[in-house]
Amino acid sequence: MEEQELQAEIAALVEPEATIWRGMSDAHKGEMLMLLRRLRENFYFGQSKPPITLDWLIVLNSIYPLSFIRPRINIAYLWLKDNPDRIKKNYRRFISNFMKDNKPQFIYQVAGKE
């Protein structure tokens, strides 16, 4: 993603996403932009229709923290790699559905049992 395109996308933000963006720390903005770049460069997520945009990512981050978003996107990516015949058209909706998934993330083992 070109720096000029990114700056244009930031300048085009409308309310309430623009206010949320201005309220973020520089470190948080950097993490968001890095995630956006990685999603757009990804084989699957980069071809989403509608495209994954900064304003959509800001809204997603207003619902879920980045520390939750990143691992869920990795799980979604692994699911796509394991199911190549299940290509999606709208990866924004696909990611949103992975965010809502409430399945346990760990296999629990009772300590001391062998």
C-alpha positions in Angstrom: 0.0 0.0 0.0 1.4 3.3 -1.1 2.0 6.0 1.6 0.0 8.5 -0.5 -3.0 6.2 -0.8 -2.9 5.6 3.0 -2.7 9.3 3.7 -5.7 9.9 1.3 -7.7 7.2 3.1 -6.9 8.7 6.5 -7.9 12.2 5.2 -11.2 10.7 3.8 -12.3 9.3 7.2 -15.8 10.6 8.2 -17.4 10.8 11.6 -17.5 8.9 13.9 -14.4 7.0 12.6 -12.4 10.2 12.2 -12.9 11.1 15.9 -12.0 7.6 17.0 -8.8 7.8 14.8 -7.8 11.1 16.2 -8.2 9.8 19.8 -5.9 6.8 19.2 -2.3 6.9 20.3 0.4 6.9 17.7 1.4 3.4 18.6 -2.2 2.2 18.3 -2.5 3.9 14.9 0.7 2.2 13.8 -0.6 -1.2 14.8 -3.8 -0.6 12.9 -2.0 0.5 9.8 0.3 -2.6 10.0 -2.7 -4.9 10.3 -4.4 -3.1 7.4 -1.3 -3.6 5.2 -1.1 -7.2 6.1 -4.7 -7.9 5.4 -4.5 -6.1 2.0 -1.4 -8.0 1.0 -2.9 -11.4 2.1 -3.9 -13.7 -0.7 -7.4 -14.2 0.6 -8.3 -11.0 2.5 -6.7 -8.7 -0.2 -9.4 -9.7 -2.7 -12.4 -9.0 -0.5 -15.4 -7.4 -2.1 -16.1 -4.9 -0.5 -12.5 -4.2 0.3 -11.1 -4.2 3.8 -10.7 -0.5 4.5 -9.3 1.6 7.4 -12.7 2.9 8.4 -14.0 -0.7 8.6 -11.0 -1.7 10.7 -11.6 1.2 13.1 -15.2 0.1 13.6 -14.1 -3.5 14.2 -11.5 -2.2 16.7 -14.1 -0.1 18.5 -15.9 -3.4 19.2 -13.0 -5.7 19.8 -9.4 -4.9 21.0 -6.5 -5.5 18.7 -5.2 -8.1 21.0 -8.4 -10.1 20.2 -8.6 -9.2 16.5 -5.1 -10.4 15.4 -5.3 -13.9 16.7 -8.9 -14.3 15.4 -7.7 -13.2 11.9 -4.9 -15.7 12.1 -7.5 -18.5 13.0 -9.6 -17.3 10.0 -6.6 -17.5 7.7 -5.7 -21.0 8.9 -9.3 -22.1 8.3 -9.1 -20.7 4.8 -5.8 -22.6 4.2 -7.4 -25.8 5.5 -10.5 -25.3 3.3 -9.3 -24.1 -0.1 -12.5 -25.1 -1.8 -14.5 -22.8 0.4 -13.4 -19.5 -1.1 -15.4 -16.5 0.1 -16.5 -13.3 -1.7 -16.9 -11.0 1.2 -14.0 -11.4 3.6 -15.1 -8.5 5.8 -18.2 -10.5 6.7 -16.1 -13.7 7.1 -13.8 -11.9 9.6 -16.8 -10.4 11.4 -18.2 -13.9 11.8 -14.9 -15.2 13.2 -15.0 -12.3 15.7 -18.4 -13.4 16.9 -17.4 -17.1 17.3 -17.6 -18.0 21.0 -15.9 -21.4 20.9 -13.2 -22.1 23.5 -9.8 -21.1 22.2 -7.8 -23.6 24.3 -8.0 -27.3 25.1 -8.1 -27.5 28.9 -6.4 -30.3 30.6 -6.9 -31.1 34.3 -3.6 -30.6 36.1 -2.2 -33.7 37.8 -4.2 -36.2 35.8 -2.2 -38.7 33.8 
